[in-house]
Amino acid sequence: MYAQAADAYNSGHTQTALHWIERCLRVAPDHADVLHLRGVLALALGDAGDAERWLIKAVERSTNPAFHNTLSVVQTKLRAFDRAAATASSGLEHAQRWQPKVDQTVLLYNLGRALQLGSRFEEAAAAYRQLLALDPGHAHAHNNLGGVLNKLGAFDDALSHFSHATTLQPGNLEARSNLGHALLAAGRYREAWPHFEHRWSNFQDETGRPEGAPPDLPIPQWKGEPVRAERDRLLILNEQGLGDSLQFARYIPLTLARFAKVGFAGPGSLRELFVESFGRGSTEFEYLDAGRIDLRDWDVHSPLMSLPMAFDTSIDTVPADMPYLRADPRAAHRWSTRLAKLGDAALPRIGIAWAGGRFRPEVDALRSMPVELMDALVSWPQAHWISLQKPVDEAKSLLPRQRAHVIDWMDEVTDFADTAALVASLDLVICVDTSVAHLAGAMGKQVWLLNRYHGCWRWMRDREDTPWYPRMRLFNQNEPGNWNEVLGRVRAVLEGGAWRPA
């Protein structure tokens, strides 16, 4: 019966395998092989919790390293990373004594992955290095070790392992994407952009399955080829988060200089801002509803974040003419009038935003600042503090004691055009790495970015400035999660006063 169950499973007949394995359990309820296969079938049926229960029974009855490996994989799927690492470690201990000898690289890989996902980066690096000592050609281990080393700040070593992974396995798109991001963080833009074209490979759900894909359209992608300026029409497709849209919108004026017509398909929250900035009264720019595009109206397309490659952007040729985003003058005047009524016109007007949105929850947890820490800023009395934050949940709302120090009109703000109109009258914006930073930077405002430890590629490494926004200053964490030290430096610069507008 067990052989029939195993044959059915290996042939893809899960329900038939389940029938036979249930019969096996009635005869041999404590047989480790039977329990293991029952767990494997539970996983195949989409119930990882049930799979873990069966597999725990299997490893209680057998020291078979393969059973430990399966259990570790299941526990990783359940995001029980510490349990997964402990199970893989136990499997490796048994593998030392198991006969016939077993390949330990699979267990080492799953140990490294559990440790990596559990943010135990030093231990993960050790596991991957042990694996690579046994199998130097393991492309996935090189790729993952590169990710771990990047988190540990060993950027040159990380880049080397990403590069090695792509050499070993050119079709590994995740490794190519990681290499692209590492090259961008190193400022090696021209080398990076072709690899950055595989950025969608990094968008995965919590089970590790891809969530994104590049657009697949019947019209070709424009990659910088010569165009017939009097007739060619370019469709630009928005992608990723709103901050990305605001940052890379700087390329729209460059496309308008080349193409007879440019269409941008993006979210409604950007429509009025982009029309005001690029196309008010123009027939050359059109803001499109992404769900209602007639491809017959366009000759070529480009994802928004592929435009740097199309324009052969280097770190020295980043389009940095500011501002490229503009507020509606009438709306800006209305906000300016309200701000003028706050009293004490000598005090600077400082906009603040302390949290990101929900686009990438795992990143947002790192880039957002706990709201209780905002006391260090808003308690400083020598400024008018203006909220630019749209809280997505109560946990990101200001505390009652803080609200007394902050002007908050954000319930009247419905889109980025409204936000831009408010930002237009501010002297300084202080914020974490979110869309507000890109909006204010693109408007040519003075921006202080409160940046997480080893943050996004676009801010590069160990810099206090950025080629993307000439008036932006970076305040980087010097250790993971330490916002207090960052805020201490910000407060000192505020009090120093040299930043104040004339």
Secondary structure per residue as TSV (DSSP state, phi and psi in degrees):
chain	resnum	aa	ss	phi	psi
A	1	M	-	360.0	-38.0
A	2	Y	H	-65.1	-41.7
A	3	A	H	-62.0	-38.5
A	4	Q	H	-66.1	-40.2
A	5	A	H	-63.2	-44.6
A	6	A	H	-65.3	-41.7
A	7	D	H	-63.6	-41.5
A	8	A	H	-64.5	-41.3
A	9	Y	H	-64.2	-46.7
A	10	N	H	-65.2	-22.0
A	11	S	T	-90.7	-0.5
A	12	G	T	86.7	11.5
A	13	H	-	-99.4	78.8
A	14	T	H	-64.4	-44.5
A	15	Q	H	-65.2	-37.7
A	16	T	H	-64.9	-42.6
A	17	A	H	-60.8	-40.7
A	18	L	H	-63.3	-39.1
A	19	H	H	-59.1	-47.3
A	20	W	H	-70.6	-38.1
A	21	I	H	-70.4	-31.1
A	22	E	H	-66.1	-36.6
A	23	R	H	-66.1	-38.9
A	24	C	H	-60.4	-41.2
A	25	L	H	-65.6	-31.4
A	26	R	H	-67.5	-28.9
A	27	V	H	-91.1	-41.1
A	28	A	-	-133.4	74.2
A	29	P	T	-68.6	-14.4
A	30	D	T	-112.4	11.9
A	31	H	-	-77.9	124.3
A	32	A	H	-61.7	-42.1
A	33	D	H	-62.8	-39.7
A	34	V	H	-66.0	-44.9
A	35	L	H	-63.5	-38.9
A	36	H	H	-63.8	-47.8
A	37	L	H	-64.6	-35.4
A	38	R	H	-62.4	-38.3
A	39	G	H	-66.2	-41.3
A	40	V	H	-61.2	-40.0
A	41	L	H	-67.7	-38.2
A	42	A	H	-60.6	-40.0
A	43	L	H	-65.8	-42.7
A	44	A	H	-62.4	-29.0
A	45	L	T	-86.7	2.9
A	46	G	T	88.5	13.5
A	47	D	-	-114.6	86.0
A	48	A	H	-67.2	-33.5
A	49	G	H	-62.6	-44.5
A	50	D	H	-65.8	-38.3
A	51	A	H	-60.2	-43.1
A	52	E	H	-60.3	-42.1
A	53	R	H	-61.9	-44.3
A	54	W	H	-66.7	-40.1
A	55	L	H	-71.3	-32.8
A	56	I	H	-60.5	-42.0
A	57	K	H	-61.7	-38.0
A	58	A	H	-65.2	-45.0
A	59	V	H	-74.5	-19.4
A	60	E	H	-70.5	-22.7
A	61	R	H	-107.0	-6.7
A	62	S	-	-151.0	144.2
A	63	T	-	-93.3	14.1
A	64	N	-	-54.1	118.2
A	65	P	H	-59.3	-31.3
A	66	A	H	-63.5	-34.4
A	67	F	H	-68.6	-40.4
A	68	H	H	-62.8	-38.7
A	69	N	H	-63.1	-45.7
A	70	T	H	-61.3	-43.9
A	71	L	H	-63.0	-39.8
A	72	S	H	-62.2	-42.0
A	73	V	H	-60.7	-44.3
A	74	V	H	-64.4	-43.2
A	75	Q	H	-65.6	-32.8
A	76	T	H	-65.8	-41.3
A	77	K	H	-60.1	-33.2
A	78	L	T	-81.3	0.6
A	79	R	T	62.8	23.6
A	80	A	-	-92.8	71.0
A	81	F	H	-68.3	-36.7
A	82	D	H	-66.5	-41.1
A	83	R	H	-64.5	-41.4
A	84	A	H	-62.0	-42.0
A	85	A	H	-65.9	-42.0
A	86	A	H	-63.8	-39.4
A	87	T	H	-66.1	-43.9
A	88	A	H	-64.1	-39.5
A	89	S	H	-62.6	-41.7
A	90	S	H	-63.1	-40.7
A	91	G	H	-62.0	-37.4
A	92	L	H	-67.2	-37.5
A	93	E	H	-63.0	-43.8
A	94	H	H	-67.7	-31.4
A	95	A	H	-63.6	-26.4
A	96	Q	T	-62.9	-28.4
A	97	R	T	-110.2	-5.2
A	98	W	-	-75.7	137.8
A	99	Q	S	-123.3	134.1
A	100	P	S	-69.4	163.1
A	101	K	-	-59.4	145.1
A	102	V	-	-115.7	157.0
A	103	D	-	-74.8	116.5
A	104	Q	-	-85.6	-7.7
A	105	T	H	-65.8	-33.0
A	106	V	H	-66.1	-44.4
A	107	L	H	-64.6	-40.4
A	108	L	H	-64.2	-38.6
A	109	Y	H	-63.7	-46.7
A	110	N	H	-70.2	-30.8
A	111	L	H	-63.8	-48.7
A	112	G	H	-59.5	-41.1
A	113	R	H	-66.5	-42.6
A	114	A	H	-63.1	-42.7
A	115	L	H	-65.9	-40.1
A	116	Q	H	-63.8	-47.9
A	117	L	H	-66.9	-25.7
A	118	G	T	-88.3	9.9
A	119	S	T	63.3	25.6
A	120	R	-	-98.2	71.8
A	121	F	H	-70.5	-39.7
A	122	E	H	-60.8	-44.9
A	123	E	H	-66.5	-38.9
A	124	A	H	-62.3	-43.1
A	125	A	H	-59.8	-40.9
A	126	A	H	-63.4	-40.5
A	127	A	H	-64.8	-46.1
A	128	Y	H	-65.1	-37.4
A	129	R	H	-66.9	-38.1
A	130	Q	H	-63.2	-40.7
A	131	L	H	-62.3	-46.6
A	132	L	H	-68.4	-24.5
A	133	A	H	-65.7	-31.7
A	134	L	H	-84.6	-35.2
A	135	D	-	-140.4	84.8
A	136	P	T	-63.0	-16.8
A	137	G	T	-96.7	17.9
A	138	H	-	-81.4	97.7
A	139	A	H	-62.5	-41.2
A	140	H	H	-66.4	-34.3
A	141	A	H	-67.8	-39.6
A	142	H	H	-61.4	-44.4
A	143	N	H	-62.0	-47.0
A	144	N	H	-68.1	-38.4
A	145	L	H	-63.2	-37.6
A	146	G	H	-58.8	-42.0
A	147	G	H	-64.0	-40.2
A	148	V	H	-65.7	-46.2
A	149	L	H	-64.4	-33.5
A	150	N	H	-62.0	-41.7
A	151	K	H	-65.5	-31.4
A	152	L	H	-84.7	-2.8
A	153	G	T	87.5	6.3
A	154	A	-	-90.2	71.8
A	155	F	H	-68.0	-39.8
A	156	D	H	-65.7	-41.8
A	157	D	H	-66.0	-39.3
A	158	A	H	-60.2	-46.6
A	159	L	H	-60.7	-39.2
A	160	S	H	-62.5	-42.8
A	161	H	H	-71.2	-37.5
A	162	F	H	-60.6	-43.8
A	163	S	H	-63.1	-41.6
A	164	H	H	-64.5	-38.3
A	165	A	H	-62.0	-41.1
A	166	T	H	-72.1	-29.6
A	167	T	H	-68.5	-43.7
A	168	L	H	-68.7	-33.9
A	169	Q	-	-142.0	79.6
A	170	P	T	-56.7	-25.8
A	171	G	T	-84.2	1.7
A	172	N	-	-79.2	93.6
A	173	L	H	-70.4	-30.5
A	174	E	H	-64.3	-42.0
A	175	A	H	-65.6	-38.5
A	176	R	H	-65.8	-39.9
A	177	S	H	-63.1	-44.4
A	178	N	H	-61.9	-39.8
A	179	L	H	-62.6	-41.8
A	180	G	H	-60.1	-46.2
A	181	H	H	-64.1	-39.1
A	182	A	H	-66.5	-40.4
A	183	L	H	-65.4	-38.1
A	184	L	H	-63.8	-43.7
A	185	A	H	-62.5	-27.5
A	186	A	T	-85.6	-1.2
A	187	G	T	79.7	11.7
A	188	R	-	-95.8	68.6
A	189	Y	H	-64.3	-47.6
A	190	R	H	-62.5	-36.1
A	191	E	H	-68.4	-31.4
A	192	A	H	-77.9	-38.8
A	193	W	H	-57.3	-42.1
A	194	P	H	-60.4	-36.1
A	195	H	H	-73.8	-33.2
A	196	F	H	-63.7	-19.1
A	197	E	T	-62.6	-16.0
A	198	H	T	-101.0	22.0
A	199	R	G	-60.0	-25.2
A	200	W	G	-63.8	-23.0
A	201	S	G	-64.6	-19.9
A	202	N	G	-84.8	-8.6
A	203	F	-	-88.3	106.6
A	204	Q	B	-131.4	150.9
A	205	D	-	-80.4	-177.1
A	206	E	T	-71.1	-8.8
A	207	T	T	-95.0	-1.6
A	208	G	S	92.2	2.6
A	209	R	-	-84.1	144.4
A	210	P	B	-60.0	140.1
A	211	E	-	-110.6	-20.4
A	212	G	-	-123.7	164.6
A	213	A	-	-153.5	148.3
A	214	P	-	-66.0	155.5
A	215	P	-	-63.2	141.4
A	216	D	-	-118.7	93.1
A	217	L	-	-116.5	154.7
A	218	P	S	-77.0	-6.0
A	219	I	S	-103.0	145.9
A	220	P	-	-70.0	157.2
A	221	Q	B	-82.4	133.9
A	222	W	-	-82.9	126.4
A	223	K	-	-122.3	27.2
A	224	G	S	103.3	4.8
A	225	E	-	-66.6	156.8
A	226	P	-	-57.2	144.9
A	227	V	-	-125.6	161.9
A	228	R	-	-90.5	94.2
A	229	A	T	-57.9	-27.9
A	230	E	T	-80.5	-7.8
A	231	R	T	-143.2	-25.3
A	232	D	-	-71.0	143.8
A	233	R	E	-124.6	129.6
A	234	L	E	-110.3	130.0
A	235	L	E	-102.9	118.6
A	236	I	E	-100.4	130.1
A	237	L	E	-105.3	123.8
A	238	N	-	-65.7	153.7
A	239	E	-	-154.7	160.1
A	240	Q	S	60.2	-144.6
A	241	G	-	-88.0	171.1
A	242	L	H	-65.8	-34.4
A	243	G	H	-60.8	-40.0
A	244	D	H	-62.3	-42.1
A	245	S	H	-60.6	-44.5
A	246	L	H	-68.6	-38.0
A	247	Q	H	-67.3	-46.3
A	248	F	H	-89.3	-1.9
A	249	A	G	-63.0	-16.4
A	250	R	G	-58.8	-19.7
A	251	Y	G	-83.6	-12.9
A	252	I	H	-61.7	-46.3
A	253	P	H	-58.3	-34.0
A	254	L	H	-67.4	-37.5
A	255	T	H	-70.7	-34.7
A	256	L	H	-64.8	-27.3
A	257	A	T	-76.1	-14.6
A	258	R	T	-107.6	-34.8
A	259	F	-	-107.0	152.1
A	260	A	S	-66.5	-32.4
A	261	K	E	-151.2	142.5
A	262	V	E	-128.2	129.3
A	263	G	E	-113.3	140.0
A	264	F	E	-120.8	120.8
A	265	A	E	-100.9	107.8
A	266	G	E	-146.9	-174.7
A	267	P	-	-75.7	157.4
A	268	G	H	-61.9	-28.7
A	269	S	H	-66.8	-16.4
A	270	L	H	-103.5	-9.5
A	271	R	H	-54.5	-57.6
A	272	E	H	-64.8	-38.3
A	273	L	H	-62.6	-46.2
A	274	F	H	-71.5	-37.0
A	275	V	I	-64.1	-42.5
A	276	E	I	-62.9	-39.0
A	277	S	I	-80.8	-34.1
A	278	F	I	-121.9	-16.7
A	279	G	I	-149.8	17.9
A	280	R	T	-62.6	114.9
A	281	G	T	78.0	7.9
A	282	S	-	-100.1	148.0
A	283	T	S	-98.6	-3.3
A	284	E	S	-90.0	-21.8
A	285	F	E	-119.4	136.1
A	286	E	E	-136.0	128.6
A	287	Y	E	-92.5	126.1
A	288	L	E	-112.8	149.1
A	289	D	E	-77.7	118.7
A	290	A	T	-58.1	-25.5
A	291	G	T	-88.6	-0.6
A	292	R	S	-136.8	56.7
A	293	I	-	-104.5	128.2
A	294	D	-	-96.6	105.3
A	295	L	G	-64.2	-15.3
A	296	R	G	-68.8	-15.5
A	297	D	G	-84.4	-2.1
A	298	W	-	-133.1	146.4
A	299	D	S	-96.0	-40.0
A	300	V	E	-139.9	164.5
A	301	H	E	-134.2	165.9
A	302	S	E	-153.7	131.8
A	303	P	E	-60.8	143.9
A	304	L	G	-54.0	-43.5
A	305	M	G	-83.8	4.9
A	306	S	G	-92.7	-9.4
A	307	L	H	-64.1	-34.1
A	308	P	H	-57.7	-38.0
A	309	M	H	-68.0	-42.5
A	310	A	H	-60.6	-33.2
A	311	F	T	-96.2	12.0
A	312	D	T	52.4	50.3
A	313	T	-	-74.2	128.5
A	314	S	-	-109.5	173.5
A	315	I	T	-63.5	-22.4
A	316	D	T	-91.3	-8.6
A	317	T	-	-121.1	19.8
A	318	V	-	-59.1	126.7
A	319	P	-	-63.3	110.9
A	320	A	-	-129.0	28.4
A	321	D	-	-78.3	114.6
A	322	M	S	-110.9	147.4
A	323	P	-	-86.3	150.8
A	324	Y	S	-110.2	-9.4
A	325	L	S	-115.7	137.7
A	326	R	-	-134.0	145.0
A	327	A	-	-85.2	152.3
A	328	D	-	-61.9	123.7
A	329	P	H	-57.5	-37.8
A	330	R	H	-68.9	-42.4
A	331	A	H	-65.6	-39.9
A	332	A	H	-63.0	-38.0
A	333	H	H	-64.7	-38.7
A	334	R	H	-61.8	-43.3
A	335	W	H	-67.7	-39.4
A	336	S	H	-60.7	-38.8
A	337	T	H	-64.4	-41.7
A	338	R	H	-66.7	-41.3
A	339	L	H	-64.6	-33.4
A	340	A	H	-64.8	-22.0
A	341	K	T	-85.3	0.4
A	342	L	T	-71.7	-18.2
A	343	G	S	92.1	161.8
A	344	D	-	45.4	74.0
A	345	A	T	-62.7	-15.1
A	346	A	T	-74.0	-20.7
A	347	L	S	-75.9	135.9
A	348	P	-	-68.1	152.2
A	349	R	E	-100.8	114.7
A	350	I	E	-117.8	119.9
A	351	G	E	-85.5	145.6
A	352	I	E	-135.2	143.3
A	353	A	E	-146.1	129.2
A	354	W	-	-118.9	1.2
A	355	A	-	-147.8	150.7
A	356	G	-	-91.6	-171.3
A	357	G	-	-99.6	-148.8
A	358	R	S	-108.5	10.0
A	359	F	S	-59.3	-47.9
A	360	R	S	-130.0	90.3
A	361	P	H	-54.3	-37.3
A	362	E	H	-68.6	-32.4
A	363	V	H	-77.9	-40.6
A	364	D	H	-59.1	-35.1
A	365	A	H	-62.9	-26.6
A	366	L	H	-89.9	-37.8
A	367	R	H	-84.5	-23.5
A	368	S	S	-82.0	145.6
A	369	M	-	-99.2	134.0
A	370	P	-	-55.4	131.3
A	371	V	G	-62.7	-28.6
A	372	E	G	-64.5	-20.8
A	373	L	G	-77.3	-12.9
A	374	M	G	-66.3	-12.3
A	375	D	H	-55.9	-34.5
A	376	A	H	-60.5	-28.5
A	377	L	H	-92.4	-58.2
A	378	V	H	-70.4	-13.7
A	379	S	T	-78.1	-10.9
A	380	W	-	-72.8	120.7
A	381	P	S	-84.9	-4.4
A	382	Q	S	-93.1	34.4
A	383	A	S	-156.8	156.0
A	384	H	E	-90.7	115.1
A	385	W	E	-91.0	125.5
A	386	I	E	-120.1	120.1
A	387	S	E	-72.3	134.8
A	388	L	-	-118.0	17.8
A	389	Q	-	-97.2	131.5
A	390	K	-	-107.0	91.4
A	391	P	-	-61.6	130.3
A	392	V	S	-89.6	-11.3
A	393	D	S	-157.2	165.9
A	394	E	G	-62.9	-29.6
A	395	A	G	-63.6	-20.8
A	396	K	G	-101.9	8.2
A	397	S	S	-86.2	149.4
A	398	L	-	-60.6	148.9
A	399	L	-	-77.8	156.2
A	400	P	H	-52.8	-39.7
A	401	R	H	-67.6	-24.1
A	402	Q	H	-85.7	-29.6
A	403	R	H	-62.7	-27.8
A	404	A	T	-64.7	-20.5
A	405	H	T	-101.0	-3.4
A	406	V	E	-125.2	132.6
A	407	I	E	-83.1	122.7
A	408	D	-	-127.5	103.1
A	409	W	-	-110.3	15.0
A	410	M	G	-67.6	-15.3
A	411	D	G	-69.9	-12.7
A	412	E	G	-95.5	-3.9
A	413	V	-	-96.6	123.2
A	414	T	-	-111.8	-19.9
A	415	D	S	-154.1	-176.8
A	416	F	H	-72.9	-21.9
A	417	A	H	-65.3	-40.5
A	418	D	H	-64.0	-44.6
A	419	T	H	-62.0	-42.9
A	420	A	H	-61.2	-38.3
A	421	A	H	-63.9	-36.3
A	422	L	H	-72.7	-43.4
A	423	V	H	-62.1	-30.0
A	424	A	T	-55.9	-29.3
A	425	S	T	-100.6	10.7
A	426	L	-	-93.0	152.5
A	427	D	S	-90.9	-25.8
A	428	L	E	-158.2	143.8
A	429	V	E	-121.4	127.5
A	430	I	E	-116.2	121.7
A	431	C	E	-159.0	162.8
A	432	V	E	-78.2	-179.4
A	433	D	S	-76.1	84.2
A	434	T	S	-141.8	-178.4
A	435	S	H	-60.3	-29.8
A	436	V	H	-60.0	-38.2
A	437	A	H	-61.5	-42.8
A	438	H	H	-70.3	-39.9
A	439	L	H	-61.6	-51.3
A	440	A	H	-64.2	-41.0
A	441	G	H	-62.1	-42.2
A	442	A	H	-69.1	-20.4
A	443	M	T	-88.4	1.8
A	444	G	T	79.8	15.9
A	445	K	-	-80.4	158.9
A	446	Q	-	-75.1	122.9
A	447	V	E	-127.7	134.1
A	448	W	E	-111.2	114.5
A	449	L	E	-94.2	122.1
A	450	L	E	-89.1	105.0
A	451	N	E	-108.2	132.7
A	452	R	-	-65.1	162.5
A	453	Y	T	-60.9	128.7
A	454	H	T	47.6	60.4
A	455	G	-	-73.9	-157.3
A	456	C	-	-61.8	152.1
A	457	W	G	-53.7	-32.9
A	458	R	G	-67.2	-20.9
A	459	W	G	-93.4	-0.2
A	460	M	-	56.9	-152.2
A	461	R	S	-127.6	133.9
A	462	D	S	56.6	39.7
A	463	R	-	-121.7	148.6
A	464	E	S	-105.7	0.2
A	465	D	-	-129.1	175.3
A	466	T	-	-149.3	138.7
A	467	P	T	-68.1	-14.6
A	468	W	T	-76.7	-32.4
A	469	Y	-	-138.4	106.2
A	470	P	T	-61.1	-25.5
A	471	R	T	-104.6	21.0
A	472	M	E	-100.9	139.1
A	473	R	E	-120.6	133.1
A	474	L	E	-97.2	130.6
A	475	F	E	-112.8	98.0
A	476	N	E	-90.2	141.2
A	477	Q	-	-61.5	139.2
A	478	N	S	-93.8	-5.5
A	479	E	S	-157.0	153.5
A	480	P	T	-55.6	128.2
A	481	G	T	78.8	-1.1
A	482	N	-	-87.3	85.1
A	483	W	H	-80.1	-26.5
A	484	N	H	-60.5	-41.9
A	485	E	H	-66.4	-39.3
A	486	V	H	-61.0	-48.4
A	487	L	H	-64.6	-32.3
A	488	G	H	-62.4	-41.7
A	489	R	H	-67.8	-40.4
A	490	V	H	-61.5	-45.8
A	491	R	H	-61.4	-40.0
A	492	A	H	-63.7	-40.6
A	493	V	H	-69.3	-38.7
A	494	L	H	-56.9	-48.4
A	495	E	H	-70.4	-26.1
A	496	G	H	-65.6	-34.1
A	497	G	-	84.0	-6.4
A	498	A	T	-66.3	-21.0
A	499	W	T	-77.4	-16.9
A	500	R	S	-60.1	143.2
A	501	P	-	-66.3	149.4
A	502	A	-	-67.0	360.0
